[in-house]
């Protein structure tokens, strides 16, 4: 269960190794964009997404630099 929103959450699955041992951290960037950072404890794969769509790290970094609302 996602405590903050009170919505049941299915375990995330790693796209690299298939493990369900994944942590997801929800972040709001300076410009208000909401993104998720995911990390697999099994194989240490890491990825970002926004609204369920994958984001490359350089896109996340550019969004993080954008401070305009």
Secondary structure, DSSP 8 states (H G I E B T S, - for coil): -BTTTTB-------TTT--S-EEEEEEE-TTS-EEEEEEETTT--EEEEETTEEE-HHHHHHHHH----
